[in-house]
Amino acid sequence: MGSRTARVRCVPAAPCWVSLMARDLDAAQAFYGQLLGWEFEPAPDRFGPYVHAVVEGEAVAGLGVSGGGWAMPVAWTGYFGTESADVAADAVRERGGTLAVGPLAFDAGRVAFAADPAGAVFGIWEGPPGPARQLALPGSPVWIELRTPDPFAAAMFYGEVFRWDDRDPAHFEVRFEHERVVLRVEGRSVAALRAEKAAGGAGTQPHWEVSFSVADADAAAGLADRLGGTPIGPVFETPYGRVARLADPEGGRFAVISPPS
């Protein structure tokens, strides 16, 4: 979260922020800065060194190094907004999830880190409420997708934690499309849950995958490879755009997506 993001008000129950915990913050900035055109500025460092990735003066993501007596794997984490981090944290525990950290006061709000019953890590953010955040900026996060063996069970979990069914259907909708459970806010698809079998290796366990906007996914995949990243399969078409799944030099998984042709 932090100074810029504190001014960005989030819709409760919807994705509102993404952050990376890296081992080498300088190396992460060098990789993502060149790949996504990010600049960086210092941010609150309660949990260790932390910076904001900035595009055209707008903070779009956070990058940090875990500290404060706890550690996380190198991975991108998506955060969901909530009216009460404490209520959401209680719901996580009641529904078979794991609360790893928090809720704790952080900058202008409260934050917690949790895992769903299948082990996928996510963040909970209680901050100033407001309209849905729509960043039409290159390099900004535009989509998060849960890859998990049972997306319907996962949808029940997240739906109960964040009270998806209690929201105004004119502004907030959960529906099944393109073999995914899709979350739509203000008429825009912002997140999905899809089936993917768990496999060996930490990188292939259930996880939320963050996608960043780029003009050309194929070109971005080639640049990531030259910068020391690793392609995860070929670039492919989806109903939401052309996607390249990638890992950064430390193994943090993410994706880039360019607009549908």
PyRosetta script that sets phi, psi and omega in degrees:
from pyrosetta import init, pose_from_sequence

init()
pose = pose_from_sequence("MGSRTARVRCVPAAPCWVSLMARDLDAAQAFYGQLLGWEFEPAPDRFGPYVHAVVEGEAVAGLGVSGGGWAMPVAWTGYFGTESADVAADAVRERGGTLAVGPLAFDAGRVAFAADPAGAVFGIWEGPPGPARQLALPGSPVWIELRTPDPFAAAMFYGEVFRWDDRDPAHFEVRFEHERVVLRVEGRSVAALRAEKAAGGAGTQPHWEVSFSVADADAAAGLADRLGGTPIGPVFETPYGRVARLADPEGGRFAVISPPS")
pose.set_psi(1, -132.0)
pose.set_omega(1, 172.9)
pose.set_phi(2, 116.8)
pose.set_psi(2, -169.7)
pose.set_omega(2, -168.8)
pose.set_phi(3, -62.2)
pose.set_psi(3, -46.4)
pose.set_omega(3, 179.1)
pose.set_phi(4, -74.9)
pose.set_psi(4, -45.9)
pose.set_omega(4, -175.9)
pose.set_phi(5, -68.5)
pose.set_psi(5, -21.8)
pose.set_omega(5, 176.3)
pose.set_phi(6, -62.9)
pose.set_psi(6, -25.6)
pose.set_omega(6, 178.2)
pose.set_phi(7, -86.7)
pose.set_psi(7, -6.9)
pose.set_omega(7, 177.0)
pose.set_phi(8, -96.9)
pose.set_psi(8, 107.7)
pose.set_omega(8, -175.9)
pose.set_phi(9, -85.7)
pose.set_psi(9, 141.5)
pose.set_omega(9, -171.8)
pose.set_phi(10, -110.1)
pose.set_psi(10, 152.7)
pose.set_omega(10, 173.7)
pose.set_phi(11, -83.3)
pose.set_psi(11, 123.3)
pose.set_omega(11, 175.6)
pose.set_phi(12, -56.2)
pose.set_psi(12, 138.8)
pose.set_omega(12, 178.0)
pose.set_phi(13, 81.9)
pose.set_psi(13, -2.0)
pose.set_omega(13, -179.4)
pose.set_phi(14, -112.7)
pose.set_psi(14, 157.1)
pose.set_omega(14, 174.7)
pose.set_phi(15, -59.3)
pose.set_psi(15, 138.3)
pose.set_omega(15, -176.8)
pose.set_phi(16, -135.6)
pose.set_psi(16, -11.8)
pose.set_omega(16, -175.8)
pose.set_phi(17, -165.5)
pose.set_psi(17, 156.5)
pose.set_omega(17, 173.0)
pose.set_phi(18, -136.3)
pose.set_psi(18, 147.6)
pose.set_omega(18, 177.0)
pose.set_phi(19, -147.1)
pose.set_psi(19, 154.7)
pose.set_omega(19, 178.6)
pose.set_phi(20, -116.2)
pose.set_psi(20, 133.2)
pose.set_omega(20, 168.7)
pose.set_phi(21, -103.2)
pose.set_psi(21, 114.1)
pose.set_omega(21, -175.8)
pose.set_phi(22, -112.2)
pose.set_psi(22, 163.0)
pose.set_omega(22, 173.5)
pose.set_phi(23, -83.6)
pose.set_psi(23, -38.7)
pose.set_omega(23, -177.3)
pose.set_phi(24, -121.6)
pose.set_psi(24, 100.7)
pose.set_omega(24, -174.6)
pose.set_phi(25, -66.0)
pose.set_psi(25, -38.4)
pose.set_omega(25, 179.3)
pose.set_phi(26, -62.9)
pose.set_psi(26, -43.2)
pose.set_omega(26, 179.5)
pose.set_phi(27, -65.6)
pose.set_psi(27, -39.5)
pose.set_omega(27, 178.5)
pose.set_phi(28, -63.7)
pose.set_psi(28, -41.3)
pose.set_omega(28, 178.0)
pose.set_phi(29, -64.0)
pose.set_psi(29, -40.0)
pose.set_omega(29, 179.5)
pose.set_phi(30, -63.3)
pose.set_psi(30, -42.5)
pose.set_omega(30, -178.1)
pose.set_phi(31, -68.7)
pose.set_psi(31, -55.9)
pose.set_omega(31, -175.2)
pose.set_phi(32, -72.2)
pose.set_psi(32, -30.1)
pose.set_omega(32, 177.9)
pose.set_phi(33, -61.7)
pose.set_psi(33, -45.0)
pose.set_omega(33, 179.1)
pose.set_phi(34, -72.5)
pose.set_psi(34, -37.3)
pose.set_omega(34, -175.7)
pose.set_phi(35, -72.8)
pose.set_psi(35, -43.1)
pose.set_omega(35, -171.5)
pose.set_phi(36, -112.3)
pose.set_psi(36, 3.8)
pose.set_omega(36, 177.3)
pose.set_phi(37, 73.3)
pose.set_psi(37, 27.6)
pose.set_omega(37, -177.2)
pose.set_phi(38, -83.6)
pose.set_psi(38, 144.6)
pose.set_omega(38, 161.9)
pose.set_phi(39, -105.8)
pose.set_psi(39, 170.1)
pose.set_omega(39, -174.0)
pose.set_phi(40, -136.1)
pose.set_psi(40, 148.3)
pose.set_omega(40, 175.0)
pose.set_phi(41, -141.0)
pose.set_psi(41, 151.4)
pose.set_omega(41, -179.8)
pose.set_phi(42, -62.2)
pose.set_psi(42, 150.6)
pose.set_omega(42, 179.9)
pose.set_phi(43, -139.3)
pose.set_psi(43, 170.7)
pose.set_omega(43, 179.7)
pose.set_phi(44, -52.9)
pose.set_psi(44, 137.2)
pose.set_omega(44, -171.1)
pose.set_phi(45, -121.6)
pose.set_psi(45, 37.4)
pose.set_omega(45, -179.1)
pose.set_phi(46, -58.7)
pose.set_psi(46, -36.0)
pose.set_omega(46, -176.6)
pose.set_phi(47, -99.3)
pose.set_psi(47, 12.0)
pose.set_omega(47, -176.5)
pose.set_phi(48, 122.6)
pose.set_psi(48, 176.9)
pose.set_omega(48, -179.7)
pose.set_phi(49, -52.1)
pose.set_psi(49, 135.5)
pose.set_omega(49, -173.7)
pose.set_phi(50, -153.4)
pose.set_psi(50, 136.7)
pose.set_omega(50, 177.9)
pose.set_phi(51, -133.2)
pose.set_psi(51, 159.2)
pose.set_omega(51, 171.5)
pose.set_phi(52, -99.0)
pose.set_psi(52, 136.9)
pose.set_omega(52, 168.3)
pose.set_phi(53, -84.6)
pose.set_psi(53, 129.9)
pose.set_omega(53, -172.3)
pose.set_phi(54, -124.1)
pose.set_psi(54, 133.9)
pose.set_omega(54, 174.7)
pose.set_phi(55, -127.1)
pose.set_psi(55, 121.0)
pose.set_omega(55, 178.8)
pose.set_phi(56, 51.6)
pose.set_psi(56, 42.2)
pose.set_omega(56, 177.6)
pose.set_phi(57, 79.3)
pose.set_psi(57, 3.1)
pose.set_omega(57, -178.0)
pose.set_phi(58, -112.5)
pose.set_psi(58, 126.8)
pose.set_omega(58, 175.4)
pose.set_phi(59, -70.8)
pose.set_psi(59, 125.4)
pose.set_omega(59, -176.2)
pose.set_phi(60, -115.2)
pose.set_psi(60, -17.0)
pose.set_omega(60, -177.6)
pose.set_phi(61, -164.9)
pose.set_psi(61, 165.9)
pose.set_omega(61, 175.0)
pose.set_phi(62, -120.0)
pose.set_psi(62, 147.4)
pose.set_omega(62, 175.4)
pose.set_phi(63, -131.0)
pose.set_psi(63, 132.3)
pose.set_omega(63, -178.2)
pose.set_phi(64, -146.9)
pose.set_psi(64, 178.2)
pose.set_omega(64, 172.9)
pose.set_phi(65, -121.6)
pose.set_psi(65, 126.8)
pose.set_omega(65, -175.5)
pose.set_phi(66, -63.2)
pose.set_psi(66, 144.5)
pose.set_omega(66, -179.5)
pose.set_phi(67, -157.1)
pose.set_psi(67, -160.3)
pose.set_omega(67, 177.1)
pose.set_phi(68, 66.3)
pose.set_psi(68, 24.3)
pose.set_omega(68, 176.2)
pose.set_phi(69, 88.3)
pose.set_psi(69, 4.4)
pose.set_omega(69, 176.9)
pose.set_phi(70, -136.5)
pose.set_psi(70, 160.6)
pose.set_omega(70, -176.4)
pose.set_phi(71, -140.3)
pose.set_psi(71, 152.4)
pose.set_omega(71, 176.9)
pose.set_phi(72, -130.4)
pose.set_psi(72, 153.8)
pose.set_omega(72, 175.8)
pose.set_phi(73, -67.5)
pose.set_psi(73, 162.5)
pose.set_omega(73, 175.6)
pose.set_phi(74, -67.5)
pose.set_psi(74, 109.7)
pose.set_omega(74, -175.6)
pose.set_phi(75, -167.3)
pose.set_psi(75, 152.1)
pose.set_omega(75, 170.5)
pose.set_phi(76, -83.3)
pose.set_psi(76, 139.5)
pose.set_omega(76, 178.1)
pose.set_phi(77, -121.6)
pose.set_psi(77, 131.9)
pose.set_omega(77, 173.1)
pose.set_phi(78, -96.7)
pose.set_psi(78, 140.9)
pose.set_omega(78, -179.7)
pose.set_phi(79, -111.1)
pose.set_psi(79, 142.4)
pose.set_omega(79, 173.5)
pose.set_phi(80, -109.2)
pose.set_psi(80, 138.8)
pose.set_omega(80, 176.7)
pose.set_phi(81, -74.1)
pose.set_psi(81, 155.2)
pose.set_omega(81, 178.0)
pose.set_phi(82, -153.6)
pose.set_psi(82, 153.8)
pose.set_omega(82, 174.9)
pose.set_phi(83, -71.8)
pose.set_psi(83, -29.5)
pose.set_omega(83, -178.5)
pose.set_phi(84, -145.4)
pose.set_psi(84, 114.2)
pose.set_omega(84, 177.5)
pose.set_phi(85, -64.4)
pose.set_psi(85, -33.0)
pose.set_omega(85, -179.7)
pose.set_phi(86, -67.7)
pose.set_psi(86, -43.8)
pose.set_omega(86, 178.7)
pose.set_phi(87, -64.4)
pose.set_psi(87, -43.4)
pose.set_omega(87, 179.2)
pose.set_phi(88, -64.3)
pose.set_psi(88, -39.8)
pose.set_omega(88, 179.1)
pose.set_phi(89, -63.5)
pose.set_psi(89, -41.9)
pose.set_omega(89, 176.9)
pose.set_phi(90, -61.6)
pose.set_psi(90, -40.2)
pose.set_omega(90, -179.8)
pose.set_phi(91, -65.9)
pose.set_psi(91, -35.8)
pose.set_omega(91, 176.3)
pose.set_phi(92, -58.4)
pose.set_psi(92, -49.3)
pose.set_omega(92, -178.0)
pose.set_phi(93, -66.2)
pose.set_psi(93, -41.4)
pose.set_omega(93, -177.7)
pose.set_phi(94, -65.2)
pose.set_psi(94, -25.9)
pose.set_omega(94, -174.9)
pose.set_phi(95, -106.2)
pose.set_psi(95, 19.2)
pose.set_omega(95, 171.3)
pose.set_phi(96, 92.0)
pose.set_psi(96, 5.8)
pose.set_omega(96, 175.9)
pose.set_phi(97, -86.8)
pose.set_psi(97, -178.9)
pose.set_omega(97, -178.5)
pose.set_phi(98, -123.9)
pose.set_psi(98, 129.3)
pose.set_omega(98, 174.8)
pose.set_phi(99, -94.7)
pose.set_psi(99, 116.3)
pose.set_omega(99, -175.2)
pose.set_phi(100, -90.2)
pose.set_psi(100, -43.4)
pose.set_omega(100, -176.3)
pose.set_phi(101, -144.3)
pose.set_psi(101, 137.4)
pose.set_omega(101, 172.1)
pose.set_phi(102, 87.8)
pose.set_psi(102, -167.4)
pose.set_omega(102, 5.1)
pose.set_phi(103, -69.6)
pose.set_psi(103, 143.6)
pose.set_omega(103, -179.9)
pose.set_phi(104, -131.9)
pose.set_psi(104, 147.9)
pose.set_omega(104, 173.2)
pose.set_phi(105, -66.5)
pose.set_psi(105, 134.7)
pose.set_omega(105, 179.9)
pose.set_phi(106, -150.1)
pose.set_psi(106, 115.5)
pose.set_omega(106, 179.4)
pose.set_phi(107, 53.4)
pose.set_psi(107, -117.9)
pose.set_omega(107, -175.1)
pose.set_phi(108, -94.4)
pose.set_psi(108, 12.3)
pose.set_omega(108, -176.4)
pose.set_phi(109, -155.0)
pose.set_psi(109, -152.4)
pose.set_omega(109, 178.4)
pose.set_phi(110, -134.0)
pose.set_psi(110, 143.6)
pose.set_omega(110, -174.0)
pose.set_phi(111, -132.6)
pose.set_psi(111, 149.1)
pose.set_omega(111, 173.0)
pose.set_phi(112, -145.5)
pose.set_psi(112, 154.0)
pose.set_omega(112, 175.0)
pose.set_phi(113, -118.9)
pose.set_psi(113, 135.2)
pose.set_omega(113, -174.9)
pose.set_phi(114, -142.5)
pose.set_psi(114, 171.7)
pose.set_omega(114, 172.7)
pose.set_phi(115, -133.4)
pose.set_psi(115, 142.1)
pose.set_omega(115, 177.9)
pose.set_phi(116, -77.6)
pose.set_psi(116, 174.9)
pose.set_omega(116, -176.3)
pose.set_phi(117, -59.3)
pose.set_psi(117, -24.1)
pose.set_omega(117, 178.0)
pose.set_phi(118, -86.9)
pose.set_psi(118, -7.7)
pose.set_omega(118, 176.9)
pose.set_phi(119, 104.6)
pose.set_psi(119, -0.8)
pose.set_omega(119, 179.1)
pose.set_phi(120, -73.0)
pose.set_psi(120, 129.6)
pose.set_omega(120, -176.7)
pose.set_phi(121, -87.1)
pose.set_psi(121, 141.0)
pose.set_omega(121, 175.1)
pose.set_phi(122, -149.2)
pose.set_psi(122, 165.6)
pose.set_omega(122, 178.9)
pose.set_phi(123, -110.4)
pose.set_psi(123, 155.8)
pose.set_omega(123, 176.0)
pose.set_phi(124, -121.0)
pose.set_psi(124, 128.7)
pose.set_omega(124, -176.9)
pose.set_phi(125, -129.8)
pose.set_psi(125, 119.7)
pose.set_omega(125, 173.7)
pose.set_phi(126, -104.0)
pose.set_psi(126, 112.2)
pose.set_omega(126, -178.6)
pose.set_phi(127, -148.1)
pose.set_psi(127, -170.7)
pose.set_omega(127, -178.7)
pose.set_phi(128, -60.1)
pose.set_psi(128, 126.3)
pose.set_omega(128, 179.1)
pose.set_phi(129, -76.8)
pose.set_psi(129, 160.9)
pose.set_omega(129, 178.5)
pose.set_phi(130, 176.3)
pose.set_psi(130, -165.6)
pose.set_omega(130, -177.9)
pose.set_phi(131, -69.9)
pose.set_psi(131, 160.5)
pose.set_omega(131, 178.7)
pose.set_phi(132, -58.9)
pose.set_psi(132, 137.3)
pose.set_omega(132, 179.4)
pose.set_phi(133, -83.9)
pose.set_psi(133, 122.9)
pose.set_omega(133, 178.3)
pose.set_phi(134, -126.1)
pose.set_psi(134, 109.2)
pose.set_omega(134, -177.0)
pose.set_phi(135, -104.1)
pose.set_psi(135, 102.9)
pose.set_omega(135, 176.7)
pose.set_phi(136, -89.9)
pose.set_psi(136, 59.1)
pose.set_omega(136, -175.2)
pose.set_phi(137, -125.8)
pose.set_psi(137, 138.5)
pose.set_omega(137, 173.0)
pose.set_phi(138, -63.7)
pose.set_psi(138, 137.2)
pose.set_omega(138, -179.5)
pose.set_phi(139, 89.0)
pose.set_psi(139, -1.9)
pose.set_omega(139, -179.8)
pose.set_phi(140, -90.7)
pose.set_psi(140, 152.9)
pose.set_omega(140, 175.9)
pose.set_phi(141, -72.1)
pose.set_psi(141, 129.3)
pose.set_omega(141, -176.5)
pose.set_phi(142, -122.8)
pose.set_psi(142, -5.5)
pose.set_omega(142, -172.7)
pose.set_phi(143, -165.1)
pose.set_psi(143, 137.8)
pose.set_omega(143, 167.6)
pose.set_phi(144, -127.8)
pose.set_psi(144, 143.4)
pose.set_omega(144, -174.5)
pose.set_phi(145, -137.0)
pose.set_psi(145, 124.8)
pose.set_omega(145, 176.3)
pose.set_phi(146, -84.0)
pose.set_psi(146, 126.4)
pose.set_omega(146, 175.4)
pose.set_phi(147, -108.4)
pose.set_psi(147, 111.8)
pose.set_omega(147, -169.1)
pose.set_phi(148, -151.3)
pose.set_psi(148, 151.9)
pose.set_omega(148, -177.3)
pose.set_phi(149, -62.8)
pose.set_psi(149, -31.5)
pose.set_omega(149, -176.9)
pose.set_phi(150, -131.6)
pose.set_psi(150, 87.0)
pose.set_omega(150, -177.2)
pose.set_phi(151, -64.9)
pose.set_psi(151, -26.5)
pose.set_omega(151, -179.3)
pose.set_phi(152, -73.0)
pose.set_psi(152, -41.0)
pose.set_omega(152, 174.0)
pose.set_phi(153, -63.5)
pose.set_psi(153, -39.5)
pose.set_omega(153, 178.1)
pose.set_phi(154, -64.2)
pose.set_psi(154, -40.9)
pose.set_omega(154, 179.1)
pose.set_phi(155, -62.7)
pose.set_psi(155, -36.7)
pose.set_omega(155, 176.5)
pose.set_phi(156, -63.7)
pose.set_psi(156, -43.0)
pose.set_omega(156, -180.0)
pose.set_phi(157, -62.1)
pose.set_psi(157, -55.6)
pose.set_omega(157, -177.3)
pose.set_phi(158, -66.3)
pose.set_psi(158, -35.6)
pose.set_omega(158, 178.2)
pose.set_phi(159, -62.3)
pose.set_psi(159, -37.8)
pose.set_omega(159, 179.1)
pose.set_phi(160, -76.6)
pose.set_psi(160, -38.5)
pose.set_omega(160, 179.7)
pose.set_phi(161, -64.9)
pose.set_psi(161, -43.5)
pose.set_omega(161, -175.8)
pose.set_phi(162, -105.3)
pose.set_psi(162, 8.4)
pose.set_omega(162, 174.2)
pose.set_phi(163, 56.0)
pose.set_psi(163, 48.2)
pose.set_omega(163, -179.2)
pose.set_phi(164, -58.4)
pose.set_psi(164, -38.7)
pose.set_omega(164, -176.2)
pose.set_phi(165, -71.9)
pose.set_psi(165, -15.9)
pose.set_omega(165, -178.3)
pose.set_phi(166, -89.4)
pose.set_psi(166, -2.5)
pose.set_omega(166, -175.4)
pose.set_phi(167, -83.3)
pose.set_psi(167, 159.4)
pose.set_omega(167, 178.4)
pose.set_phi(168, -65.1)
pose.set_psi(168, 115.7)
pose.set_omega(168, -177.4)
pose.set_phi(169, -64.9)
pose.set_psi(169, -15.3)
pose.set_omega(169, 176.1)
pose.set_phi(170, -71.6)
pose.set_psi(170, -20.6)
pose.set_omega(170, -177.4)
pose.set_phi(171, -122.0)
pose.set_psi(171, -15.1)
pose.set_omega(171, -171.7)
pose.set_phi(172, -141.9)
pose.set_psi(172, 122.7)
pose.set_omega(172, -172.6)
pose.set_phi(173, -141.0)
pose.set_psi(173, 138.6)
pose.set_omega(173, 171.5)
pose.set_phi(174, -118.2)
pose.set_psi(174, 125.0)
pose.set_omega(174, -178.0)
pose.set_phi(175, -147.1)
pose.set_psi(175, 166.1)
pose.set_omega(175, 178.8)
pose.set_phi(176, -101.2)
pose.set_psi(176, 124.1)
pose.set_omega(176, 177.2)
pose.set_phi(177, -153.8)
pose.set_psi(177, 147.1)
pose.set_omega(177, 176.7)
pose.set_phi(178, 50.5)
pose.set_psi(178, 42.7)
pose.set_omega(178, 178.0)
pose.set_phi(179, 61.1)
pose.set_psi(179, 30.8)
pose.set_omega(179, 179.0)
pose.set_phi(180, -139.2)
pose.set_psi(180, 150.5)
pose.set_omega(180, 163.7)
pose.set_phi(181, -85.2)
pose.set_psi(181, 118.4)
pose.set_omega(181, -171.2)
pose.set_phi(182, -114.4)
pose.set_psi(182, 135.0)
pose.set_omega(182, 175.6)
pose.set_phi(183, -100.1)
pose.set_psi(183, 124.6)
pose.set_omega(183, 179.7)
pose.set_phi(184, -119.3)
pose.set_psi(184, 134.0)
pose.set_omega(184, 178.6)
pose.set_phi(185, -127.3)
pose.set_psi(185, 126.3)
pose.set_omega(185, -178.7)
pose.set_phi(186, 52.7)
pose.set_psi(186, 41.0)
pose.set_omega(186, 176.4)
pose.set_phi(187, 77.9)
pose.set_psi(187, 8.0)
pose.set_omega(187, -176.9)
pose.set_phi(188, -121.4)
pose.set_psi(188, 131.1)
pose.set_omega(188, 176.2)
pose.set_phi(189, -71.8)
pose.set_psi(189, 124.2)
pose.set_omega(189, -175.1)
pose.set_phi(190, -121.2)
pose.set_psi(190, -18.2)
pose.set_omega(190, -177.9)
pose.set_phi(191, -159.2)
pose.set_psi(191, 157.8)
pose.set_omega(191, 178.6)
pose.set_phi(192, -148.2)
pose.set_psi(192, 159.1)
pose.set_omega(192, 175.0)
pose.set_phi(193, -126.1)
pose.set_psi(193, 124.8)
pose.set_omega(193, -176.4)
pose.set_phi(194, -134.9)
pose.set_psi(194, 159.0)
pose.set_omega(194, -177.1)
pose.set_phi(195, -78.6)
pose.set_psi(195, 132.7)
pose.set_omega(195, 171.9)
pose.set_phi(196, -154.2)
pose.set_psi(196, 125.6)
pose.set_omega(196, -179.0)
pose.set_phi(197, -68.3)
pose.set_psi(197, 139.0)
pose.set_omega(197, 174.8)
pose.set_phi(198, -69.6)
pose.set_psi(198, 146.2)
pose.set_omega(198, -179.9)
pose.set_phi(199, -138.0)
pose.set_psi(199, 176.8)
pose.set_omega(199, -179.0)
pose.set_phi(200, -67.5)
pose.set_psi(200, 149.1)
pose.set_omega(200, 178.8)
pose.set_phi(201, 97.6)
pose.set_psi(201, 138.8)
pose.set_omega(201, -174.8)
pose.set_phi(202, -60.8)
pose.set_psi(202, -32.5)
pose.set_omega(202, -175.9)
pose.set_phi(203, -71.6)
pose.set_psi(203, -13.0)
pose.set_omega(203, -176.5)
pose.set_phi(204, -112.1)
pose.set_psi(204, 11.7)
pose.set_omega(204, 172.8)
pose.set_phi(205, -77.2)
pose.set_psi(205, 163.6)
pose.set_omega(205, 178.5)
pose.set_phi(206, -49.9)
pose.set_psi(206, 133.6)
pose.set_omega(206, -176.5)
pose.set_phi(207, -160.9)
pose.set_psi(207, 155.6)
pose.set_omega(207, 170.9)
pose.set_phi(208, -87.3)
pose.set_psi(208, 126.9)
pose.set_omega(208, 179.6)
pose.set_phi(209, -105.5)
pose.set_psi(209, 125.0)
pose.set_omega(209, -178.9)
pose.set_phi(210, -93.0)
pose.set_psi(210, 133.2)
pose.set_omega(210, 177.4)
pose.set_phi(211, -113.2)
pose.set_psi(211, 133.1)
pose.set_omega(211, 179.6)
pose.set_phi(212, -109.1)
pose.set_psi(212, 145.1)
pose.set_omega(212, -178.7)
pose.set_phi(213, -74.8)
pose.set_psi(213, 131.9)
pose.set_omega(213, 172.8)
pose.set_phi(214, -138.0)
pose.set_psi(214, 159.9)
pose.set_omega(214, 179.5)
pose.set_phi(215, -73.3)
pose.set_psi(215, -32.9)
pose.set_omega(215, -174.5)
pose.set_phi(216, -144.9)
pose.set_psi(216, 105.4)
pose.set_omega(216, -177.0)
pose.set_phi(217, -63.3)
pose.set_psi(217, -36.6)
pose.set_omega(217, 179.7)
pose.set_phi(218, -64.8)
pose.set_psi(218, -44.4)
pose.set_omega(218, 179.0)
pose.set_phi(219, -65.3)
pose.set_psi(219, -39.5)
pose.set_omega(219, 179.0)
pose.set_phi(220, -64.8)
pose.set_psi(220, -39.1)
pose.set_omega(220, 178.2)
pose.set_phi(221, -63.1)
pose.set_psi(221, -41.0)
pose.set_omega(221, 177.6)
pose.set_phi(222, -64.5)
pose.set_psi(222, -40.6)
pose.set_omega(222, 178.5)
pose.set_phi(223, -66.4)
pose.set_psi(223, -41.7)
pose.set_omega(223, 178.2)
pose.set_phi(224, -58.2)
pose.set_psi(224, -40.7)
pose.set_omega(224, 179.1)
pose.set_phi(225, -63.2)
pose.set_psi(225, -42.3)
pose.set_omega(225, 179.8)
pose.set_phi(226, -68.2)
pose.set_psi(226, -26.1)
pose.set_omega(226, -179.8)
pose.set_phi(227, -87.0)
pose.set_psi(227, 1.0)
pose.set_omega(227, 178.1)
pose.set_phi(228, 102.7)
pose.set_psi(228, 4.1)
pose.set_omega(228, 174.9)
pose.set_phi(229, -80.9)
pose.set_psi(229, 179.4)
pose.set_omega(229, -177.3)
pose.set_phi(230, -132.1)
pose.set_psi(230, 123.7)
pose.set_omega(230, 173.3)
pose.set_phi(231, -66.8)
pose.set_psi(231, 142.1)
pose.set_omega(231, 174.9)
pose.set_phi(232, -110.2)
pose.set_psi(232, 84.8)
pose.set_omega(232, -177.0)
pose.set_phi(233, 82.7)
pose.set_psi(233, 176.4)
pose.set_omega(233, -178.8)
pose.set_phi(234, -76.2)
pose.set_psi(234, 160.7)
pose.set_omega(234, 172.3)
pose.set_phi(235, -67.4)
pose.set_psi(235, 141.7)
pose.set_omega(235, -174.0)
pose.set_phi(236, -144.2)
pose.set_psi(236, 159.9)
pose.set_omega(236, 178.5)
pose.set_phi(237, -88.2)
pose.set_psi(237, 143.0)
pose.set_omega(237, 171.6)
pose.set_phi(238, -133.7)
pose.set_psi(238, 167.4)
pose.set_omega(238, 176.3)
pose.set_phi(239, -63.3)
pose.set_psi(239, -13.8)
pose.set_omega(239, -176.3)
pose.set_phi(240, -104.7)
pose.set_psi(240, -2.7)
pose.set_omega(240, 179.8)
pose.set_phi(241, 140.5)
pose.set_psi(241, 179.5)
pose.set_omega(241, 179.4)
pose.set_phi(242, -89.2)
pose.set_psi(242, 129.9)
pose.set_omega(242, -167.9)
pose.set_phi(243, -122.1)
pose.set_psi(243, 138.3)
pose.set_omega(243, 168.0)
pose.set_phi(244, -120.4)
pose.set_psi(244, 121.5)
pose.set_omega(244, 175.2)
pose.set_phi(245, -90.6)
pose.set_psi(245, 132.6)
pose.set_omega(245, -170.6)
pose.set_phi(246, -138.5)
pose.set_psi(246, 163.1)
pose.set_omega(246, 168.2)
pose.set_phi(247, -126.3)
pose.set_psi(247, 138.6)
pose.set_omega(247, 178.1)
pose.set_phi(248, -76.6)
pose.set_psi(248, 175.9)
pose.set_omega(248, -175.4)
pose.set_phi(249, -60.3)
pose.set_psi(249, -21.2)
pose.set_omega(249, 177.3)
pose.set_phi(250, -96.7)
pose.set_psi(250, 2.7)
pose.set_omega(250, 176.7)
pose.set_phi(251, 98.3)
pose.set_psi(251, -0.6)
pose.set_omega(251, 178.5)
pose.set_phi(252, -67.7)
pose.set_psi(252, 123.3)
pose.set_omega(252, -176.0)
pose.set_phi(253, -88.0)
pose.set_psi(253, 142.3)
pose.set_omega(253, 176.1)
pose.set_phi(254, -161.1)
pose.set_psi(254, -177.4)
pose.set_omega(254, 178.0)
pose.set_phi(255, -142.5)
pose.set_psi(255, 159.5)
pose.set_omega(255, 170.1)
pose.set_phi(256, -121.1)
pose.set_psi(256, 147.8)
pose.set_omega(256, -177.4)
pose.set_phi(257, -138.5)
pose.set_psi(257, 132.7)
pose.set_omega(257, 175.7)
pose.set_phi(258, -109.0)
pose.set_psi(258, 155.7)
pose.set_omega(258, -173.4)
pose.set_phi(259, -59.3)
pose.set_psi(259, 150.8)
pose.set_omega(259, 176.6)
pose.set_phi(260, -58.5)
pose.set_psi(260, 144.7)
pose.set_omega(260, -179.6)
pose.set_phi(261, -78.6)
pose.dump_pdb("model.pdb")
